[in-house]
């Protein structure tokens, strides 16, 4: 604004119950019969409060847990509303995201932990450098793979899974701040300070090789 550039601010509100039902019906390709997903959509709305990102995350979680399955005999999606309702009572957004990230192999989780310490957006070469540094140090919290292919393959996997967004020029960002928080929670609570210290030391060495 100080430079005379017009800035338009768009306020994006959460979806309403009807919107969530339409979104769920669209994802499950049941737009012609939205009422069939009404109970499922109501459960999803209650848990997500209409946050579109969380709606999609919860649907993916339900699929990963086998609570939503594709019936090849009927060529349509099927689910048990009561099972989903009882399951979702026990889960919250943070738990679902952390559990989702824990499904990745250890090497990918290491990349996520490093990225979570670097901020919302980060350079993949820097992540590679930090991972390589940590892989050669002692007292690490888990096994480390220092190959560049690890970071490259993780970028591809995370982008495909909606965890990261590739901004081009070797820069990626977490697709949502809740995902960054979930990635940070992968670090054992009793090793958070030491882990962040190691990441910081690795960055300092890069800035000052001597």
SULCORMO-V849439 format. One record per pair of residues at least 24 apart in sequence whose ideal C-beta (glycine too) atoms are under 10 Angstrom apart, sorted by the first residue. I is the first residue (numbers start at 1). J is the second residue. If there is no record, write none. Layout:
i;j
I;J
I;J
This chain:
i;j
12;51
12;52
13;50
13;51
14;45
14;48
14;49
14;50
14;51
14;52
14;54
14;55
15;45
15;48
15;49
15;50
15;51
15;52
15;55
16;45
16;50
17;41
17;42
17;44
17;45
17;46
17;50
18;45
19;45
19;50
19;52
19;55
20;44
20;45
20;46
20;48
20;49
20;50
20;51
20;52
20;55
21;45
23;50
23;52
23;55
23;56
23;59
24;55
24;56
24;58
24;59
27;55
27;56
27;59
27;60
27;63
27;68
27;77
28;59
28;63
28;68
28;70
28;76
28;77
28;78
28;79
29;75
29;76
29;77
30;76
30;77
33;76
36;76
36;77
37;77
37;79
37;81
38;81
39;79
39;81
39;82
39;84
39;85
40;67
40;68
40;77
40;79
40;80
40;81
40;84
40;85
42;81
42;85
43;79
43;81
43;82
43;84
43;85
43;86
43;87
43;88
43;89
44;84
44;88
46;85
46;88
46;89
47;84
47;85
47;88
47;89
47;91
47;92
47;93
47;96
48;88
48;93
48;96
49;93
51;93
51;176
51;178
53;93
53;162
53;175
53;176
53;178
53;179
54;93
54;96
54;97
54;176
54;178
56;162
57;93
57;96
57;97
57;100
57;162
57;175
57;176
57;178
57;179
58;84
58;88
58;91
58;93
58;96
60;96
60;100
60;161
60;162
61;87
61;88
61;91
61;93
61;95
61;96
61;97
61;99
61;100
62;87
62;88
62;91
62;96
64;96
64;99
64;100
64;103
65;91
65;96
65;99
93;176
93;178
93;181
93;182
94;178
94;181
94;182
94;185
95;182
95;185
96;178
96;182
97;163
97;176
97;178
97;179
97;180
97;181
97;182
97;183
97;185
98;179
98;181
98;182
98;183
98;184
98;185
98;186
99;182
100;161
100;162
100;163
100;179
100;182
101;158
101;161
101;163
101;179
101;182
101;183
101;185
101;186
102;182
102;185
102;186
103;161
104;154
104;157
104;158
104;161
104;163
104;186
105;145
105;150
105;153
105;154
105;157
106;142
106;143
106;144
106;145
107;131
107;135
107;142
107;143
107;144
107;145
107;146
107;147
107;149
107;150
107;151
107;153
107;154
108;145
108;150
108;151
108;153
108;154
108;157
108;158
108;163
109;142
109;154
109;183
109;186
109;187
110;134
110;135
110;140
110;141
110;142
110;143
110;144
110;145
110;146
110;150
110;151
110;154
110;186
110;187
111;144
111;145
111;150
111;151
111;153
111;154
111;155
111;157
111;158
111;164
111;183
112;154
112;158
112;163
112;164
112;174
112;179
112;180
112;182
112;183
112;184
112;186
112;187
113;141
113;142
113;183
113;184
113;185
113;186
113;187
113;188
113;191
113;192
113;195
113;196
113;199
114;144
114;151
114;183
114;187
114;195
114;198
114;199
114;202
115;151
115;154
115;155
115;158
115;163
115;164
115;172
115;173
115;174
115;179
115;180
115;183
115;184
115;199
116;174
116;179
116;180
116;181
116;182
116;183
116;184
116;185
116;186
116;187
116;195
116;196
116;199
117;180
117;183
117;184
117;187
117;192
117;195
117;196
117;198
117;199
117;200
117;203
118;180
118;199
118;203
119;173
119;174
119;180
120;173
120;174
120;175
120;176
120;177
120;179
120;180
121;164
121;165
121;167
121;171
121;172
121;173
121;174
121;180
122;164
122;167
122;170
122;171
122;172
122;173
122;174
122;180
123;169
123;170
123;171
123;172
124;148
124;151
124;152
124;154
124;155
124;164
124;166
124;169
124;170
124;171
124;172
125;151
125;170
125;171
125;206
126;151
126;170
126;171
126;202
126;203
126;206
127;151
127;154
127;155
127;170
127;172
127;199
128;152
128;170
129;202
129;203
129;205
129;206
130;198
130;199
130;200
130;201
130;202
130;203
130;205
130;206
131;199
131;202
132;202
133;198
133;199
133;201
133;202
133;203
133;205
133;206
134;195
134;198
134;199
134;201
134;202
137;198
137;201
137;202
139;191
139;194
139;198
140;191
140;194
140;195
140;198
141;186
141;187
141;188
141;190
141;191
141;192
141;194
141;195
141;198
142;186
142;188
142;191
158;183
